[in-house]
Amino acid sequence: MTSKKIRFVTDSTCDLPPDLIEKHHIGVVPCFVNFGGQSYADNGIDITREDFYTRLPDIHPSPKTAAPPPAVAEKVIHETFEGTDHLVILTAPARLSAIYNSMRLGASKLPQDRVTLVDSLTVTMGLGWQVLIAAEVAEATGDLDKVLDAIKRVRDNQKTYAILATMRYLQSSGRISWAAASIGALLQIKPVLKVGDSEVAAISRVRTFKRAVEEIVTLTKAEAPLDRLAILHTNNLEGAHELKEHLGEIAPSDTIFTNVTTVIGTHVGPGALGVATVSERWKQG
């Protein structure tokens, strides 16, 4: 089989660090967060994540998020496609966001036999790991079938869990009912969330943030041995490092710490923690 030059486009909810994006020549289409009469691209330039989370408690009304317009997606897609044999586009879940459709429209003018659009079914580094490992496989093999198989195996062996410092932002975002959020806030309940399969679901509810961290540690250890680990946070780097310490030896030496995209952080608020894992099992396919 002839080796192909395969490149990748994703959206900014992937949370991949800039150095890895540059290393693997990954095209990233920015999503947007809107507040105060302004629209900010989630590119770390219009507004940094650190600044956004510092300002978030004082932003009224709450920020709104938006998928990239098809024209914005088209620009990145066409630039990344140039000089390549095949383009793989991985996106946030079609069921949760209009991002997938924007990417589809953005790629519509390209030869469709040279473009593959993939719904990752997840966000943040759950999506990021799919993109990164696929890029590594592409560079090693130049084989599209092996790339697409790797994406599926990573997706099947990937877990993302999160805990929130407060339910206020979920309530104001409309992602859960006002009554559920109000009761949760009143009782100081901390939900442990699982992100994947195109949904965000509360898999347990505990009374303290410390207990929620313990739950995340237990869930993460169940996935060991780990091939990849990202520790997610929203302006809570200290908590992220403490979480890694709790994970002990199962945390890979190249663990990534990620201050989560503003587009997701709008809905979860500052102080959140999470993990995005890929089990070694993905290599066994």
Secondary structure, DSSP 8 states (H G I E B T S, - for coil): -----EEEEEEGGG---HHHHHHTT-EEE--EEEETTEEEESSSSSS-HHHHHHHGGG-SS--EEE---HHHHHHHHHHHHTT-SEEEEEES-TTT-SHHHHHHHHTTTS-GGGEEEEE-S--HHHHHHHHHHHHHHHHHH--HHHHHHHHHHHHHTEEEEEE-S-SHHHHHHTSS-HHHHHHHHHHT-EEEEEEETTEEEEEEEESSHHHHHHHHHHHHHTT-SEEEEEEEESS-HHHHHHHHHHHGGGS-TT-EEEE--HHHHHHH-TT-EEEEEEEGGGGG-
